Amino acid sequence: MSNVVLSILFFSLQWAQILGTMATAPAEDQFGQRVQWEHFSSKPFVLVIADHAASESAVAIGAALHMKYNGYVRSSKEHLQTTNENEKLKVVPVAALPDVPGIFKGLFRIGFRKQSDTGVILDWSSRISEACGYKEGKVRLALKLPNSAELQMADVRSESEALAFVATHLPPPLSGGESVER
């Protein structure tokens, strides 16, 4: 019983730390739009965190999660700023970019704009990725359910691992084996 209480306390403190990090280190996407974290509170969301070395895997994992839970891959620069009632799982890409010198940040933003129409959080300071326990060269998922203090996290290597991880932690109506068809 005490292990369960300690585990819940750990996850609650961890989520509070991450929310505090997000509040003190406002995040922006590659379009210069400030991320409004309150958009993520009404439905399950997963941060897909990666650096350059893991970026190809992260893109494939994010697309697989979108297809499984939302039935499409959303391609919109407003994606991070909007909530869609049909969206069952908000997939939020985060690029860990701690080593980019300030004078090159503009070039990186342009590069991200060219590579992705979907908003990507640019974590220049790595405060978000570090708060989620991110390790270089990996893809880290951080899943948060609404009305829950728990944050589930895992390093995944493939789409199938990511899908299995998310399905394990979502409530039954969302975690079922059926994909959304559109």
C-alpha positions in Angstrom: 0.0 0.0 0.0 2.8 2.5 0.9 4.5 1.8 -2.5 1.3 2.8 -4.3 1.0 6.0 -2.3 4.7 6.8 -2.9 4.2 6.1 -6.6 1.2 8.4 -6.9 3.0 11.1 -4.9 6.0 10.7 -7.2 3.9 11.1 -10.4 1.9 14.0 -8.8 5.1 15.8 -7.9 6.6 15.0 -11.3 3.6 16.4 -13.2 3.6 19.5 -10.9 7.3 19.9 -11.7 6.6 19.6 -15.5 3.7 22.1 -15.3 6.0 24.4 -13.3 8.7 24.0 -15.9 6.1 24.8 -18.7 4.9 27.9 -16.9 8.4 29.2 -16.2 9.8 28.3 -19.6 7.1 29.2 -22.0 7.3 27.1 -25.1 6.9 28.1 -28.7 6.6 26.2 -31.9 8.5 26.7 -35.1 6.0 29.3 -36.2 6.7 31.5 -33.2 3.3 30.7 -31.6 3.4 30.4 -27.9 2.0 27.0 -26.7 -1.1 27.4 -24.5 -0.8 24.4 -22.2 -4.5 24.7 -21.1 -5.5 23.3 -24.5 -4.1 20.0 -23.4 -6.1 19.6 -20.2 -9.5 18.3 -21.5 -8.3 15.2 -23.3 -5.5 12.7 -23.1 -2.2 13.9 -24.6 1.2 12.5 -25.2 4.4 14.4 -25.6 6.6 12.8 -28.2 10.1 14.0 -27.3 13.1 13.5 -29.5 16.4 15.1 -30.5 17.8 15.2 -34.1 19.2 11.6 -33.7 15.8 10.2 -33.0 13.7 12.6 -35.2 12.8 10.1 -38.0 11.6 7.6 -35.4 9.6 10.3 -33.6 7.9 11.4 -36.8 6.8 7.8 -37.6 5.7 7.2 -34.0 3.6 10.5 -33.9 2.0 9.6 -37.2 1.1 6.1 -36.0 -0.4 7.5 -32.8 -2.5 10.0 -34.8 -3.7 7.3 -37.2 -4.6 4.9 -34.5 -6.5 7.3 -32.2 -7.6 10.1 -34.5 -7.9 8.4 -37.9 -5.7 11.0 -39.7 -2.4 12.7 -39.5 -3.2 16.4 -38.8 -1.1 18.7 -40.9 -1.7 22.2 -39.5 0.4 24.8 -37.9 -2.4 25.5 -35.5 -2.4 21.9 -34.3 -0.8 22.8 -31.0 -3.2 25.7 -30.4 -6.5 24.0 -31.1 -8.7 21.3 -29.6 -10.7 19.2 -32.0 -13.7 17.4 -30.4 -13.0 14.4 -32.6 -9.4 14.1 -31.5 -9.2 11.3 -29.0 -5.5 11.7 -28.2 -3.6 15.0 -28.6 -0.1 14.1 -30.0 2.4 16.9 -29.2 5.8 16.7 -30.7 8.7 18.2 -28.7 12.1 18.8 -30.3 14.9 18.7 -27.7 17.4 21.4 -28.9 19.7 22.3 -26.0 22.9 22.8 -28.0 21.7 25.2 -30.6 23.4 28.6 -30.2 21.1 31.6 -30.0 22.3 33.0 -33.3 21.2 29.8 -35.1 17.8 29.5 -33.6 16.1 31.4 -36.5 17.7 29.0 -39.0 16.4 26.0 -37.0 12.9 27.5 -36.9 13.0 27.9 -40.7 14.2 24.3 -41.1 11.3 23.0 -39.0 8.8 25.1 -40.9 10.1 23.6 -44.2 10.0 20.0 -42.8 6.7 20.1 -40.9 3.4 21.9 -41.3 2.4 20.5 -37.9 3.5 22.5 -34.9 6.5 21.2 -33.0 7.4 22.5 -29.6 11.0 23.8 -29.8 12.6 23.0 -26.4 15.7 25.2 -26.6 16.6 24.9 -23.0 15.6 21.2 -22.6 13.6 22.1 -19.5 10.6 20.2 -20.7 12.5 17.2 -22.0 14.7 17.0 -18.9 11.6 17.2 -16.7 10.3 14.2 -18.6 13.5 12.2 -18.1 14.5 12.4 -21.8 17.7 10.7 -22.8 19.7 11.7 -26.0 19.0 9.6 -29.1 15.8 8.1 -27.8 12.1 8.8 -28.4 10.4 9.5 -25.0 6.7 9.4 -24.6 5.0 11.3 -21.7 1.3 10.5 -21.5 -1.1 12.5 -19.4 -4.8 11.7 -18.9 -7.3 14.5 -18.0 -8.2 14.9 -14.4 -5.2 12.8 -13.4 -2.0 13.8 -11.6 -0.2 10.8 -13.1 2.2 11.1 -15.9 3.2 7.8 -17.6 6.5 7.8 -19.4 8.5 5.4 -21.5 11.3 5.3 -24.1 10.1 3.6 -27.2 11.9 2.4 -30.3 9.1 1.7 -32.8 5.5 2.5 -33.7 4.4 -0.8 -32.2 6.0 -0.1 -28.9 4.5 3.4 -28.8 1.0 2.1 -29.6 1.3 -0.7 -27.0 2.5 1.8 -24.3 -0.3 4.2 -25.0 -3.0 1.5 -25.2 -1.8 0.1 -21.9 -2.4 3.5 -20.1 -5.5 4.8 -21.8 -9.0 4.1 -20.3 -10.8 1.2 -22.0 -13.1 3.2 -24.4 -9.9 4.7 -25.9 -7.5 1.8 -25.6 -9.5 -0.7 -27.6 -8.0 -2.5 -30.6 -10.1 -0.8 -33.2 -8.5 2.1 -35.1 -10.5 5.2 -35.9 -11.8 5.2 -39.5 -12.4 8.5 -41.4 
